[in-house]
Amino acid sequence: MTQVGVITSTVIEILRLDIEPDTPIYLGATNIAHMEAEHEKDFGLYGNLIEEIIMSPTYVGYRKGAIEYVKELSEYVKVAVRVSSDDTYYARTLYTMNPDRVEKMVAKGSLFPLT
């Protein structure tokens, strides 16, 4: 298990989360296995950028119990962070998003810009 970031006070404020600032976010072997199995191409292209995506996202959102970190690179890449039963936060998945979907989510207020 490796720490890949923290939940910043800015993200907590924007998303109105009840989480302590600088709560660590980890990446475990099972998370990597999921990303490799379910999103092989995306993980191959962007897996080495998980820390960067979490620490400097273009957008953040909260949906279905997950904090969504979305970064605009050559395409939009999302890292979803979920809390485990022992209150540990993990980067659970990574995949690319359709630009139209990102624009719609921003327009309806489910993704918030950070830049």
C-alpha positions in Angstrom: 0.0 0.0 0.0 1.4 3.4 -1.1 0.2 6.8 -0.2 -0.7 8.7 -3.4 -2.1 11.9 -2.0 -4.2 13.6 0.6 -7.7 15.0 0.6 -7.0 18.7 0.7 -9.0 21.3 2.6 -9.9 22.9 -0.8 -11.5 19.7 -2.0 -13.2 19.2 1.4 -14.6 22.8 1.3 -15.8 22.5 -2.4 -17.5 19.2 -1.9 -18.7 20.0 1.7 -17.2 16.7 3.0 -17.0 15.8 6.7 -13.3 14.6 6.5 -10.2 15.9 8.2 -7.9 18.0 6.0 -4.9 16.1 4.7 -6.5 12.7 5.1 -4.2 10.3 3.3 -5.2 8.5 0.1 -3.6 5.1 -0.6 -3.2 2.8 -3.6 -3.2 -0.9 -2.8 -2.4 -4.0 -4.8 -6.1 -4.9 -5.2 -6.8 -1.4 -6.5 -4.0 -1.7 -9.1 -5.3 -5.2 -10.1 -8.8 -3.8 -10.6 -7.4 -0.9 -12.8 -5.3 -3.3 -14.8 -8.1 -5.7 -15.4 -11.0 -3.3 -16.0 -9.3 -0.3 -17.5 -6.0 -1.8 -18.9 -5.4 0.7 -21.7 -6.2 3.8 -19.5 -4.1 2.4 -16.6 -1.3 1.7 -19.0 -1.3 5.3 -20.3 -2.1 7.2 -17.0 -1.5 4.9 -14.1 1.9 6.6 -13.4 0.0 9.9 -13.0 -2.4 8.9 -10.2 -0.6 11.1 -7.7 -0.6 14.1 -10.0 -4.3 13.7 -10.8 -5.2 13.6 -7.1 -2.9 16.5 -6.1 -3.7 18.8 -9.0 -7.1 17.9 -10.6 -8.9 20.1 -13.1 -12.2 19.2 -11.5 -13.5 17.4 -8.4 -16.9 15.9 -7.7 -18.6 13.5 -5.3 -20.9 10.8 -6.7 -22.1 7.4 -5.4 -19.9 7.6 -2.3 -16.7 8.4 -4.3 -14.6 11.6 -4.5 -13.9 12.1 -8.2 -10.7 13.7 -9.3 -10.7 14.6 -13.0 -7.6 16.0 -14.7 -7.5 17.3 -18.3 -4.4 15.8 -19.9 -4.5 14.8 -23.6 -7.9 13.5 -22.5 -9.9 13.7 -19.3 -8.7 11.1 -16.8 -10.7 10.3 -13.6 -9.5 8.8 -10.4 -12.3 7.7 -8.0 -11.4 7.6 -4.3 -13.6 5.6 -1.9 -13.4 5.0 1.8 -13.0 1.4 3.1 -14.8 -0.1 6.1 -11.8 0.8 8.3 -12.1 4.5 7.2 -9.0 4.3 4.9 -9.3 6.2 1.6 -8.2 4.4 -1.5 -7.8 5.3 -5.2 -10.2 2.6 -6.4 -10.3 3.1 -10.2 -8.9 5.2 -13.0 -10.3 5.7 -16.5 -10.8 8.3 -19.2 -14.0 10.3 -19.7 -15.7 11.6 -22.7 -15.3 15.4 -23.0 -19.0 15.9 -23.6 -19.8 14.0 -20.4 -17.3 16.2 -18.5 -18.9 19.4 -19.9 -22.4 18.2 -19.0 -21.3 17.3 -15.4 -19.7 20.8 -15.0 -22.8 22.5 -16.4 -25.2 20.6 -14.1 -22.9 21.2 -11.1 -21.7 17.7 -10.3 -18.1 18.5 -11.2 -16.4 21.7 -9.8 -13.4 23.4 -11.4 -10.2 23.9 -9.4 -8.3 25.9 -11.9 
